[in-house]
Every structure is written in C-alpha cells, then in structure tokens.
Amino acid sequence: MVSKLVSLRISEELLTRLEADMIDGESVGTTIQRILNHHYGVVLDSSQREPLQELIANEVEKRLANLTAGYYELTGKCEDLQAQITKLQTVKTTRKKSV
C-alpha cells in the first residue's frame, strides 16, 4: 500500500484534501487515513502509517520553505517599490517647488 502511495508522490490533491478535510481535534494521521480510505480505497495498517506521515511531513516542510522564501522575496520587492515611490514623490515635490 505504501508503494502505491509513494507512486502518488503525495499528490497535490491529497494535500489539498488534507487541508480541506481536517476536522477540529482530529490528528493529521487520522485525517490522512480517512481521506485515503474514502477517496482512494486505501486502508493503512499501523506499520504503514509512520512512513506515510513522514513523507507528508517532508512534503509539507518543503512547501513551507518555498512559501517562506516566496514571502521574503515579495517583501523585498515591496520594499524596493516603496523606495521607488518615495524617490518619485521626492522628485515630484522638488519639481513643484522649482516651478
């Protein structure tokens, strides 16, 4: 079963379902089991849960790292734009004073 799940490569659909189907107070593992059973007809035994949870945790860590990097990149671009706006406002003010 785990090899079947690995072949899915923790698909976008599975992670999207995980986020959408999470029930308050339910563990991630239980949510994963419910999703896999309901949507894919896969039932995991206890020996298969840990490797799957590790794969998902690794994928989530990668996505979080990408989101964090993207956030800092956007923040830097926003700061650059703000500096350009300030510079343009200064030029505009200087031109008004000289006219």
C-alpha positions as CSV (number, residue, x, y, z in Angstrom):
1,M,0.0,0.0,0.0
2,V,2.8,2.5,0.9
3,S,4.4,1.9,-2.5
4,K,1.0,2.8,-4.1
5,L,1.0,6.0,-2.0
6,V,4.6,6.7,-2.9
7,S,3.7,6.4,-6.6
8,L,1.1,9.1,-5.9
9,R,4.1,11.1,-4.7
10,I,1.9,12.9,-2.1
11,S,-0.2,14.4,-4.8
12,E,-1.4,18.0,-4.8
13,E,-4.9,16.6,-4.5
14,L,-4.1,14.7,-1.3
15,L,-2.5,17.7,0.4
16,T,-5.4,19.9,-0.7
17,R,-7.9,17.3,0.7
18,L,-5.8,17.1,3.9
19,E,-6.2,20.9,4.4
20,A,-9.9,21.0,3.4
21,D,-11.0,17.8,5.3
22,M,-9.3,18.4,8.6
23,I,-11.7,18.2,11.5
24,D,-11.1,20.1,14.7
25,G,-9.4,17.9,17.2
26,E,-8.6,15.1,14.7
27,S,-5.0,14.1,14.3
28,V,-3.3,14.5,10.9
29,G,-2.8,10.8,10.8
30,T,-6.5,10.1,11.3
31,T,-7.4,12.6,8.7
32,I,-5.0,11.1,6.2
33,Q,-6.4,7.6,6.8
34,R,-10.0,8.8,6.4
35,I,-9.1,10.6,3.1
36,L,-7.1,7.7,1.7
37,N,-9.9,5.3,2.6
38,H,-12.7,7.4,1.3
39,H,-11.2,8.8,-1.9
40,Y,-8.6,6.2,-2.9
41,G,-10.0,3.0,-1.3
42,V,-6.7,2.6,0.6
43,V,-6.6,1.2,4.2
44,L,-3.3,1.6,6.1
45,D,-2.2,-0.8,8.8
46,S,-0.1,0.6,11.7
47,S,3.2,-0.3,10.0
48,Q,2.3,1.9,7.0
49,R,1.2,5.0,8.9
50,E,4.5,6.2,10.1
51,P,6.3,6.1,6.7
52,L,3.4,7.9,5.1
53,Q,3.2,10.5,7.8
54,E,7.0,11.1,7.4
55,L,6.6,11.5,3.6
56,I,3.8,14.0,4.1
57,A,5.7,15.9,6.8
58,N,8.7,16.2,4.4
59,E,6.5,17.5,1.6
60,V,4.8,20.0,3.9
61,E,8.2,21.2,5.1
62,K,9.3,21.7,1.5
63,R,6.2,23.7,0.7
64,L,6.5,25.8,3.9
65,A,10.2,26.5,2.9
66,N,9.1,27.6,-0.6
67,L,6.3,29.7,0.8
68,T,8.7,31.4,3.3
69,A,11.2,32.1,0.5
70,G,8.4,33.5,-1.6
71,Y,7.2,35.7,1.2
72,Y,10.7,37.1,1.8
73,E,11.1,37.7,-2.0
74,L,7.8,39.5,-2.2
75,T,8.7,41.5,0.9
76,G,12.0,42.6,-0.7
77,K,10.2,43.6,-3.9
78,C,7.6,45.6,-1.8
79,E,10.4,47.4,0.0
80,D,12.1,48.2,-3.4
81,L,8.8,49.5,-4.7
82,Q,8.2,51.6,-1.6
83,A,11.7,53.1,-2.0
84,Q,11.0,53.9,-5.7
85,I,7.6,55.5,-4.7
86,T,9.4,57.6,-2.1
87,K,12.0,58.7,-4.6
88,L,9.4,59.6,-7.2
89,Q,7.4,61.6,-4.6
90,T,10.6,63.4,-3.7
91,V,11.2,64.3,-7.3
92,K,7.6,65.4,-7.8
93,T,7.8,67.6,-4.7
94,T,11.1,69.1,-5.9
95,R,9.7,69.9,-9.3
96,K,6.6,71.6,-7.8
97,K,8.8,73.8,-5.7
98,S,11.0,74.7,-8.6
99,V,8.0,75.7,-10.8
